[in-house]
Amino acid sequence: MKIYVVQRGDTLSRISHQFGTTNQQIVFANGLEDPNRLVVGEALVIPAPYQQYVVQAGDTLWAIAYRYGVAVQEIVKANQLTDPSRLFIGQVLTIPVIYHTVQAGETLWLIASRYGVSVSALVQANQLQNPEMLYIGQRLRIPETSNKKDMEVNAYVTRMGQDGANLVAPIEP
């Protein structure tokens, strides 16, 4: 998860394209009531980009959902599908699942806090037998949280760059 501070001339489409996410994800993560009205200086939570899947011959929504471990209804909602039984070869679907690749020195607590989920949710989503044993390159599924819309991000913005803001110590509420 990143924080981006809205600049003059920004649009939601430009921001979502810059970070490889969707307008809907940014609207949901920030609880924006009017996505066409961004305020210069406003800090936006930029959710991690979802997976993309290109529909192949013989694919069904059920099989795709099963492959990624998500509910069919989640894919329907993420892609605003009006008829879930009609898929087209070459159609690009957003799969509402996020993966994280473990880097040197990372712990489950660090990863969980980065994505706003609990350690126990990470353990459960990945069926980890020993939560103390992570290995570099391990791919972890980041579970959705039911309270992302209400999640507050309290941090200091120390530097703005093209890729977003650098954050430090949490601010006490």
N, C-alpha and C positions, 0 to 999 in steps of 0.2 A: 504494500500500500504506500502511495506517495501523496504528498500534499503539493498542490499547484496553486499559486496565487494569481488570480485573474489580472491580466494586463489590458491596457487600452486596445480595442480592436479585436479582442478574443471572441470567438464563438464556441459554442459547445461542440460543434462538429470539428472544428480545428483542433480543439483540445483533445477530444476523444481520438482523433486520427493520430495526433502527435504521440499519444501514449498507448496506442494499439488496443483501445477499449471501445465501448459503444456509448452513444449518448444516453441510452437507457440505463446503463450501469452507473454512469456518473450521476444522473438524476436520482436514481434509487439510493446510492451511497450517501448522497447529500440531502435527501428529502427536498429537492428543489420543487417549488410549486409552479414556477414559470421558467422553464428551461431556456426561453428566449430572452430572459432578463438576467444577465450576469453583471455583477457589481465589481468595478475595478478595485483591487485590493482584497477581494473576498478569497478566503482559503477554501479550496475544493479538495475533498478526498478523491484520489484517483485510484479506483480499485485495480487489482491485478488483472491483466487481460485474460479473458476466457479462452478456451481451446476453440479452434475452428475445425470443421469437418466437411469434406467435399463428398457429397452423396455419390455412391457408386451403383452400378447395375445390381439389382437384387436387394439393395438395402431397404430396411424398414425402420421406422422410427423406434419401434420396440427394440430391435437389434442394436441400433446405435446407442440408445439409452442404456441398455444392458452393458455394452462395451465400455462405456464411460462411468457406469455406476450411478446414474442419475435417473430420476423419474421422467417418463415420457412427457408428463405435463410441464415439467421444468423446461424441456427443450421447446415445447409448443409455445410457452410463455416468452422465453428468451428470444424466439424468432418471430413472434406474433403470427403464428401459422393459423390460418382460418380453417384449413382442412388437413388435419394431421395424416390422413391416409394418402395424400398426394405429395410425393417427393419427386424431384426431377434430377436426373443424372447431371452432375456438375453443380448442383445447387450447394451453396456454402451455408452451413448451419453453424450457429454459435452454440457451443456446448457449455452450459453453465457449471463448469467445474474448473478449479484452479489447481495447478500442480506447482510444487516448489522442489528444486533440486538442492539437496543438502551440500553446503560448502564447508570448508575446513573451519573448525571452531564453533560451529553452530550447535545449539541445543534445542530440544523440543520447546522449552520455555521461550527462547528467543524467537523461534519460528512462529509459535502460537501468538506471541505478543505482536509480531510484525503484521499478522493477518487479522488480528482481533478475534481470535478463537481461543478456546481453552486447551490446555495440554491434553486433558482427558478426551476432548473431541477429536484431536489429532490422532491420539492412540487408537480410538475406536474406528475412525474413518480409514485408518491404514492397517488395522488389525495387527498392531505391533505387539509381539510377544514380550520383548524387553525394551521398554521405552528409553533405557539408558544407553542402548546400543544403536547409534546412527552411524552410517558410513558415508564418506564423501561420494557424491554422485547419486545417492539414494533419492528416488522420486517419491515425494509425499503428496497425497491428495489433501487439499485444504477444504475442509467442510464448510458449507454455507452456515452462517449464523442467522438465527431468526431476528436478531436485534440490530442488524447492520444499519438499518435506517435510523435507529435511535442512538447509534454509537457515536460518542463524542471523541474528537481527536484534539487533545490538549498538548501542544508542544510549541517551543520557540522556533521561529523561522530565522535561521542564521545567515543564509545566503540563498539568493535566487539564481537559478541557472536555466539553461534551455530545457533541461530534463526535469525541472521541478525545484522543490525547495529542499535544503538540508535542514534536518530537524535535530534538536538536542533535548535535554532534560524536560520531562513532563511538567506542565504547570499544574499546580494543585487547584482543584475546583473550588 
